[in-house]
């Protein structure tokens, strides 16, 4: 006798996508238009979007970072869920203004995370930058609402890699517990290896460092006054890409081994190998955990020093016989 599937009518995470982001793709495309590797990355984004369209998704959870345009040093939570309006900054050719959302679903996800022992921050008017909006611009099918999930990746102390994986697992279970038989995608945006000239705010040691920390303390509501100098420092910084790190990370994640990443490196090792921008791979770890025993396919990898970053796109499908767990723990 076949045992009925208790989760047959439940929502499910049917696809995961990981994609690097950069505003330089928008502002400096003309300088790289002649490069096959630039087109390979952009084409990879297109393939991933096609997969999301084919999956007929109803909702997207976007897991990404904040680059000190929505969060500031006056309050920097480890994990935040947007449960109401989501306002994109629109910097450097990225989407601007209100984005499509589903507050009912987002609130349920936040409640689910709290029930699973993650005391997440929430915002009814979440301001995001390209750490979320790049995915909306290039990946999310038209009109599909998003639930933004912001992980602190640039203002230490950061959530540990192990904690981030646990968070991703709880996020996936909270999404599967949503009412309404939803088909859900989880998109991770950020990384891979790259270094930004962002100092540790606790120990600035140059004039530029002092400038950044001041902007992070005082930028709420007027970040544009800091933008010109900020942009000049960033775009003129030297690239720092570690293709070996990127390849090993992609090998682990596409084989469904997100736990192996934590087993082979500490949080400090991550920064030493992949630069401080590599901290954004927390989004990839959370996405991989949310899709449970997913295996994946790398759709594109391009080392792009012109964009300062190792740029990757990969898609992930949950294993068909993976166990689901939508029950709330005691």
C-alpha angles and dihedrals in degrees: 000000000000114000112229115246107245089204096048093112096036126105116264142200100239102173141014128202130190120196136167117233135211134162087211087075086068101037101037104034094117090061092056102032089106093056119096091207092059091052090045091059094045090048089050089057089052092051091049091050090050089054091051090051091048091050089063093222123191099194139020127207107202114201112197148129141266122236096199097281100100101022128041138185091268087075125004115170122191095229127017133181122202104225100172134014118007113204118192118211094221094217119170100353099319123128117290133207132004117002129204110275143170107215093182092058093042093053090048090052091050090049090048092053092050089050087053091055100263111124095204126186116238137200130201089197106033117185112206136181132200089303084082106010097058087067091048090051098049109020117025114091114242114281097005109135121237136217106205118214114189121198119194106244104156111038110067139249087066128186108269121253091247092050090049091055090050089049091052091052091051090047091054092049091048091052092049090052092060116119121241107057091267124184104221135194126199115207122193116200127190144052150022115168115323140124125229121195089243111135127214097267090219094062115026112177107179140044090259090051091051089050093053094048091048090051091050091052098044106025100095107119095000108049090134091074088065097040102091096055092037091054093047092053093048100046092046095051117109118257117251110189124165107197092181091058091047093050093049092048093050091047091054096045097045088051090053093250103129089143090060090066091063091043093058102040142033123223089259091050088056093059093042091053103033106023126243090293086062086073085081090074084084085084090057091049092050092048092049091051091046090056089049114208093004121156120205151197127230106232095183142353122184127168101220113186087170086066093035091236148094099240120208139170123190136165127214133199122195113247107260095233098040115133117249125213118191097151117114111242122239 
